[in-house]
Amino acid sequence: MTYHLKSSLAGLAALIAVSVSPLGAQAQEETIKVGILHSLSGTMAISETTLKDVMLMLIEQQNEKGGLLGKKLEAVVVDPASDWPLFAEKARELISVNKVAAVFGCWTSVSRKSVLPVFEELNGLLFYPVQYEGEESQRNVFYTGAAPNQQAIPAVDYLINEEGVERWVLAGTDYVYPRTTNKILEAYLQAKGVAPEDIMINYTPFGHSDWQTIVSDIKGFGSAGKKTAVVSTINGDANVPFYKELGNAGIKAEDIPVVAFSVGEEELAGLDTGPLVGHLAAWNYFQSVDTEINAEFIDSWKAFIKDDKRVTNDPMEAHVIGFNMWVKAVEKAGTTDPDAVIDAIIGVSVPNLSGGYSTMMPNHHITKPVLIGEIQADGQFETVWETPGLVVGDEWSDYLPDSKDLIADWRAPMSCGNFNVATGKCGGKGS
Amino acid sequence: MTFLRALATMLLMLVAVPPAQAADDAAIREAIAKFATARNFADTEAIVRELGASGDPRVEPALAALADGNLNFRKSDRQVFVTKESGQAATLFDPLTGETVGEAPKRDFTKIKVNNSLRRTIRAVVSGLTLAAPDSTVRLSAAINMFRAPDPANLEALDVAIARETEARVAAALEAARASSVLVSDQPDDRKLAAIALLGQRGDRETLSLLTAFSARAEGELKAAAEQAIDSINASLALWSAGQNVWYGLSLGSVLLLAAIGLAITFGVMGVINMAHGEMVMLGAYTTFLVQELIRVHQPALFDWSLAIALPLAFIVAGSVGLLIERGIIRFLYGRPLETLLATWGVSLILQQTVRTIFGPTNREVGNPSWMSGAVQLGELTVTWNRLWIVVFALAVFAVLLYAINRTSIGLRMRAVTQNRRMASAMGIRTPWVDAMTFALGSGIAGIAGVALSQIDNVSPNLGQGYIIDSFMVVVFGGVGNLWGTLVGAFTLGIVNKFLEPYAGAVLGKIVVLVIIILFIQKRPRGLFALKGRAVEA
């Protein structure tokens, strides 16, 4: 099967291939199927289509290397159409109808929450590639994106130490990821001695397009004689009008820097970044990272997608890491059986694209470096700071009273996603 | 002649450059060369300060290039150049004289990294160097930068500059800069009091910021004076913020008006519940994108005209798609609102996915022409140009449409058909043709709305979805079948929304507006400006 067509057409072709696969499978040799569960239509298609393409590329590359356990890999692409209940249905279809060995997918937290019961019930494997709010660890899910301590906390530390920020605007889209992240950050900042009146929290609806009032509020909040910064968990499409308004209102990064957790190279691609130079983003990977393995990845991505202008971003790297970890774990276990893979994958290390190694930890989160980058005029980020070593993903935040006593460890004999160290029991929140 | 002029210039230069500076040349070059060996931001900052300490204005271009990220060093010999990139190549300039040195491939060079705090340092250093620049706008920006970054070390230079300054606006900025620096210095209290009095008259946000910081560490008389000044600034800012809310409301209202005005025709005049209306807006935005792409490739000089060129094209594209939809689907469904709703919703999904297949799911970059970028400052009110032009544009579209409907023969036929279809038909009007034209007009107007909205929103396949609910809200609130109702409805909703937002927040504000509209519709089911007469009852 070839994927020379345009991205969406490829998805369509794959869908057709899925519907005729019972006929085709008998004629061909036996394959290992890999499910791809990313929205190819609807609001989230803007971000998720790229991840589908990157998975197809990784599978193609693996097949060129001779496949896995002597068999070829076969991608099974489904389109959950940005519709959260449909994610659960499509996940069920992938596991029980298509019998895939592992699923790579989901973007929003709500879509992940919607498929969790399905993966638990049918004992499937899900690799989730996006930064998220934490407060979760599930036996069947591997979180290859950043937990709050791998993105939000280091970014705030950077602003405190390097920029001397004393006053904070926490601006986000109104849903679970920004709300939880801001709750953690608020607790963290107050623990650092920031007064409650120096923190302003603001939520906006999805796709908010009129930012005049909020930008002028930020300007007003910033004129209290203390260095002010904006921590933005604004999601997706709403970022473009937000940054346009910032640029037009003349808010310069030197005066009020904005650090964003959901703005990557893809989001900046639709923007003139000239007025935004110096605003920040915190990720575990930037396209501009200067390593050989990253240069190779960018070249093969551009060749695969046949477009020189396409960019790479952090969730793509997470899929690269997740896929390689799964391949290694399957080779180690000698089978694709989920229980064997879940046992084998803990401790597996694969190279990440920023020049180090990422390891799967017993809590099903991975180790990553944290990079802080400044937006450049060419739409790329330039790393201005990075953590000296790798940071282990912390699933239960230490700064929330409900979860500070919880840990996750999926190795026997504990095998628990929310073990309470205060009570010594598995299960339940809080002490 | 040219030879003479060159000779004269050279002589002038010899006179202008004092021998001491010429001797410093080597020292400056040496300092600039050190950028190539700086290991971290702290090293780079030390070099910037060293260059600033030289007091030589000629280092300014190199520092400006550094702040803009255009200062590079050659990997082979670590020589520092100012570069200007074009594609894979870069033109090299001498960092001191600014002369063109040559051209080389970009990958041979490494950029000297800067971050925000370094840019701030450079800004302060450059303003110190350019305080005596011959150009008054350069002096002004230097004074403003010094005002923002007060430093007692600047006082001496500022006193000299104030004594020398001839232009009033620059002198005022310099006085303010001195006052702000006095506040952070160890000058006697009476000078500080004078500074507070001077700053108190400015009454802007930046002054407020300075005074708040000052009052937090001041004591006694000084603290009282600062607090008094802060109170008076806050009082004037409160007034401005009311004016600001009105302006933001007008601006939001104009966006709503643009999005809804096409719907006021297809839904308001024809009664078709057109769920694909938002996609017509999206098609207009994508037309703008295509026009800009073509202009970028073939005629970059025309870029500022791109929107003017896109306007008629967007009207034609969206209008013809509208015509196709009317002829192909809607004409079979007149009088069956539920089926129309479902069918047009289906059309909207098809259009979205088609655009996604052709242009990809990611946002497309639509640039702002230069006359739509930036902002103008009216007192404490920041008016961004793109918003201002959209208000003007929305009103212009409204006026043209009003004229077309009330004063042209096609408009007359449209009104005749909507008011009494059978009578109009009996008078010899081809009613199906009028239906098709009306729908195409409504769609075309949505298309040109897309041109304007591409300036403030994402150009993505989802663009239309964000506006469809708001558009229906405006048309229903304003009164179905009445263009004036749409105008008043859009601006009312915009202003109410913007007055609620600071208190209730964006999410709750939107909900409150919806609830108000629901209650209003209970009281007046036909909206603000209801059509009266037999046609309504029919």
Interface residues (C-beta under 8 A of the other chain):
Chain A: K6 S7 S8 L9 L40 S41 T43 A45 I46 T49 T50 E162 E163 D174 N202 Y203 T204 P205 G207 H208 S209 D210 Q212 T213 I214 S216 D217 K219 G220 G222 S223 A224 G225 K226 D237 V240 P241 K244 E245 N248 A249 G250 A253 E254 D255 P257 E266 E267 A269 G270 L271 D272 V277 G278 L280 E374 Q376 A377 E382 V384
Chain B: F41 D68 G69 K113 N115 N116 S117 R119 R120 R123 R148 R205 E206 L208 S209 L210 L211 T212 A213 F214 A216 L237 S241 Q244 N245 Y248 S251 L252 V255 Q352 Q353 R356 T357 G360 P361 T362 N363 R364 E365 G367 N368 S373 G374 A375 T382 T384 W385 N386 R387 I456 D457 N458 V459 S460 P461 N462 Q465 G466 K498 E501 P502 G505 A506 V507 K510
